[in-house]
């Protein structure tokens, strides 16, 4: 499989119109997303990643993929499939630790 081929295993199955009932942990996550704390954490995450240069590194990875595959040939799905694992690896450990500590403070 070349770098421009999408692996279907990277995608979750589509549930269609009938989704299973929400578990309590899913409901708690959903409730958290509707809070001011969620917005603050989201903003902090973006700031920490930007300050670490993560967004620029991910942008370069996207550009490299587009150059390799060809601007007229690469699809958004292919770009995401290739860059997503790279982007996750590029998240600095210090950012992960900082966010985890703040989440623990929030929920403990």
C-alpha positions in Angstrom: 0.0 0.0 0.0 1.6 3.3 -1.0 1.5 6.5 1.1 -1.5 7.8 -0.8 -3.8 4.9 -0.2 -6.4 5.0 2.5 -6.7 2.1 4.8 -10.4 1.5 5.5 -9.5 0.0 8.9 -8.7 3.5 10.2 -12.3 4.4 10.2 -15.0 3.4 12.7 -18.1 1.7 11.3 -21.1 3.9 10.6 -24.0 3.2 12.9 -26.7 4.7 10.8 -29.8 6.3 12.2 -30.1 3.9 15.2 -27.3 4.7 17.6 -27.1 2.8 20.9 -28.3 4.5 24.1 -25.8 6.7 25.9 -23.9 5.1 28.7 -23.4 7.1 31.9 -19.7 7.9 31.0 -20.7 9.1 27.5 -23.5 11.2 29.0 -21.0 12.7 31.5 -18.6 13.5 28.6 -21.5 15.1 26.7 -22.5 17.1 29.8 -18.9 18.3 30.3 -18.8 19.5 26.7 -21.6 21.9 27.5 -19.6 23.6 30.4 -17.4 26.6 30.6 -14.6 24.4 31.9 -14.7 22.5 28.6 -14.3 25.7 26.6 -11.4 26.7 28.9 -9.7 23.4 28.4 -10.2 23.5 24.7 -8.7 27.0 24.5 -5.8 26.0 26.8 -5.1 22.9 24.6 -5.0 25.0 21.5 -2.6 27.5 23.2 -0.2 24.9 24.5 -0.1 23.1 21.2 0.5 26.4 19.3 3.2 27.5 21.8 5.0 24.2 21.3 4.9 24.6 17.5 2.8 21.6 17.1 0.4 23.2 14.6 3.3 24.2 12.3 4.7 20.7 12.4 1.3 19.2 11.5 1.0 21.7 8.7 4.4 20.7 7.3 3.3 17.0 7.5 0.2 17.9 5.5 2.3 19.8 2.9 4.7 16.8 2.6 1.8 14.4 2.0 0.3 16.7 -0.6 3.7 17.1 -2.4 4.3 13.3 -2.4 0.8 12.3 -3.6 0.1 15.3 -5.8 -2.2 18.2 -5.1 -4.7 17.0 -7.7 -4.7 13.4 -6.5 -4.8 13.5 -2.7 -8.2 13.5 -1.0 -9.0 15.0 2.4 -9.6 11.4 3.7 -6.2 10.3 2.5 -4.5 13.4 4.1 -6.2 12.7 7.4 -5.4 9.0 7.3 -1.7 9.7 6.8 -1.2 12.8 9.0 -3.4 11.9 12.0 -1.0 9.3 13.5 1.9 11.7 12.9 0.0 14.6 14.6 -0.7 12.4 17.6 3.0 11.4 18.0 4.1 15.1 17.7 2.1 16.1 20.8 4.8 17.0 23.4 4.8 15.0 26.6 4.9 18.2 28.6 1.6 19.3 27.0 0.0 15.9 27.7 1.2 16.1 31.4 0.0 19.6 31.8 -3.5 18.9 30.4 -3.8 15.7 32.4 -2.9 17.5 35.6 -5.5 20.2 34.9 -8.2 17.6 34.1 -7.4 15.7 37.3 -7.7 19.0 39.3 -11.0 19.6 37.6 -12.5 16.2 38.3 -11.0 15.3 41.6 
